[in-house]
């Protein structure tokens, strides 16, 4: 198992980004969370199969229809940070 922390910049708050990211992550069998950051970005932490993480990263670069992603940063994370299930906080 691998884990990654994604920081998504752009118009990503108020456009169902977190809920859509959760749906994508669950469909890919990933665990973790998505949350808004105070500076207007969204943080997504996900753990699971490397291929699934890459697919989530590809989706995060686009986001849901109403979003505009300007930048996606991928950082290392620890698997145990993800917990069980996938949650929006």
N, C-alpha and C positions, 0 to 999 in steps of 0.2 A: 504494500500500500504506500502511496505517496500523498503528499498534501501540498497545496499552494494557496497563497494569499494574493488576491487580485484587487487592485485599486483602480476603479473606473472613474474617469473624469469626463465632464461634458454636461449635457442636460440629462441627468440620470436620477434626479429626485423629483417625485410628483408625477412620474410617467409609468408607474407599475414595474419599475426595473427590478426591485427586490423580489416581488412576487413572481415575476416572470423568470428570474434567475433561479428561484427555488424550484419552479416547475421543471426547468431544464435540468437542474442538478438531480432532482428525484428521478426523472426519466432516464438519466445516465447512471443511476445507482450510486450517486455520491452522497456523502455526509457533510454537514457543516452549517454555515449560516451566511446571511446577507444582512448588512446593516448600513444605514445612512451615517456618514461622517459629518461633523459640524461644519466643515468647509465646503459642503455641497457635493462631495464625491461619495461613491458607494464602495464599501469593502465587502468582498466575497471571499470566504475561506471555505475550501472544499478539500475533501480527502477521498481517495479511492484509486481506481485503476488509472494508470498513466494515460491511456488512450481516451478515457472518459474525461480526464482533466484537460487534455488538449482540445477535445470537442467543446467543453464548456468555455474554454478560453476563446475559441473561434466564435462562439455565440456571443460572449461578452463584448467582443469587438464591435458587434452590430447592435445588440440589445433589442428591446421590444420596439414596435413600430414608432411610438411617439418619442423615443429617446434619441439623443445624438451623442455618440461616443467620440470624444476628442483624443483620449489616450487611455491605454490599458497597461498597467504595470503588473508584472508577475513576480512574486517574491516567494522564497522558500517558507514553508510552515511545517509545524510538527503535526503528525497524524492525530495525536491525542487532543489537540486543540479543537478538533471538529466535533467531538461528542457523537451522539447517536441521532439519526434523522437529519433533516435539513430545516432550519428555522429562519424566519424573518424576525429581526429584532429592531 
